[in-house]
């Protein structure tokens, strides 16, 4: 038991220490699971695997580049508007609760936004408003540059994974053991793990697209600026249980206060996002998700905390897919089956 605990602790701290290396690898592997059915379909229709993988990657690259080009202005405006929107929303909330001008300036002054005098005797709030976005935009630009570097690594690694997928499977089967019985069992386990993981990721991508598109349409109908950007964010954050919809809803509430719509408009925007994600979570996902991919709420919440601690923001996004992979492996490996039962929904665990 002591040896197992030592090994688990060592693995956890290795995952944390090597996160800059492991995050692009994890992203590439998960995306390859989602794209593998498309490449396999092309291979069954007599298109060489390298040609099919190249075609899929070119389509993926073209779609990403086209989307970035179309939404570039909205994305920049959204980044520049975040600090101003936060400041205006804070002022609106404080004024709503009855704080006077002096109390408002005192509260805002604690964050260095309105109480400090601007150069040349201009209005303090105006000078701070002009200067506030700069550090935020610089940090965002640095994050975008780093993310672009990771995208290059992910792109090439994903391409190689799509090309060599069947060969990796065959090598793993050969390593499993010398007997045909053991190799057949290993092949069955690998196929079930792959099918289970692919089904979950495809459902996840489908739900992200539905939530993002629905949020985009509703916000555009409400007249929200940068509705497309918020739709994309809603689709991405939809994969984060508990916290993702809250982050998007809270962000829309802040934006609504800053767009001269008042609290009523902010509540409408925030509520619309919550309604969309709630309907998706209650109706669509349970109907499409297989029983094997379902986990109990405690396992999901603890896993979310663990992966966020390990890999930061990326860990928050990747937590549930990584948990599904872990559960898929645990369900089919004899030594890890107790872990799979521990992560299973409470009803199925009780029946087991």
KASULMO-V524596 format. One record per helix or strand of 3 or more residues. SS is the DSSP state (helix for helix, strand for strand). FROM is the first residue (numbers start at 1). LEN is the number of residues. If there is no record, write none. Layout:
ss: (SS;SS)
from: (FROM;FROM)
len: (LEN;LEN)
This chain:
ss: (helix;helix;helix;helix;helix;helix;helix;helix;helix;helix;helix;helix;helix;helix;helix)
from: (2;19;49;72;101;119;124;180;227;243;262;291;297;334;346)
len: (16;26;22;25;9;3;53;43;11;16;27;3;36;10;6)
